[in-house]
Amino acid sequence: MRRINPARAALSVGTVIGLFHILWSTLVAIGVAKAFMDFVLRVHFVRLDYAIAPFAMGTAALLVVITFAVGALFGLVFAHAWNCLARCESAHAGRGQAHS
């Protein structure tokens, strides 16, 4: 198994999650978030009474920063777990080859 660079994984996952939330903030800013959510909920057989709050730049920035940080943490933990499993696998494979 190939090792994953934890810093790159953190930046990659954080960036992807952050970009999704920039997209969501943009949908709120241009006034189409409610229609989008109505569609998503309808195709999941969910009916809710809810409202989308007015767009606020500070709230949008906070959303993106927090979700980037959570995504980066997830990417970092994932990379470390992957690398740990890769070490276990290579140690196990090494023992198997020694017995052959």
N, C-alpha and C positions, 0 to 999 in steps of 0.2 A: 504494500500500500504506500502510496506517495504521501509525504507529509504536506500539511497545509500551513502556510505562513499565518500565524494568529493575527498579526497587525493588518495584513491585507484582507483577511476574512472579516475582521471587525469593520474595516472601512467599507468593504463591499456590501455587506449586509446592512450596515447603518445607512449607507447611501441609498440603497434600493428602498428601504422602508421610509426613509426621509423623503425620497422623491414621490412615493405614493401619497404621502401626506401633504406635499406641496400641491399635487394634483387635486386632492380633496379640498384644500384651502382655496384653490383656484375655482373649483366648482361652486363653493360657497360664495366667493367674491362675485362671480358672474351670474349668480342666481339660479343655477340649475341643479344644485345639490339635492333639493327636495324631490324633484322629478326623478333623478338618478336613484335615490334611496327608495322611492315608491316602487320603481321597477325592480330593484334588487329584492326588496321585501316581498313583492308580489310573486316573483318566481320561486321564492322560498316558502310560499303559502303562509306568509305572516301578514297580519293586519294590525297596525298600530296607529294610535293617535299621537303625533309628535310634531314638533316644530324645529326648524333649523334656526339657530340664533343668527343675528346679523354678523356680517364679516367684521373682524377686528384684526388689524395687522399684528398687534402684540400677541394676541391669542394664537394666531396662525404661526408666528415665529416660535412661540413656546411649544406648540404642538410639534413642529418640525424638529426642534432641538431635542425634545424629550424622546420622540420616536427614533431619531437618529441614535441617541445614546442607548436606548433599549436594544435597538437592532445591532449596534456595535458590540454591546455586551453579549448578546446572543451569538454573534459571529465569533467572538473571542472564545467563549465557552465551547462552542461547537468545534472550533479548530483544535483546542487543547484536548477535548475528548477524542476527536479523530486521531490526533497524533499519539495519544496514549494507547488507543486500540491498535494503531499501526505498529507501535513498539511491541505490544503484546503478541501481535501476529507474527512479526519477524522473529521474535524470541522463540515462539512456538515452532515456526518453520525451521529455524536453525537447529532445534533439538530433533525435529523429525528427520532432517537430512543427516545428522550425525549418526542416527541409528540405522540408516540405510546401508 
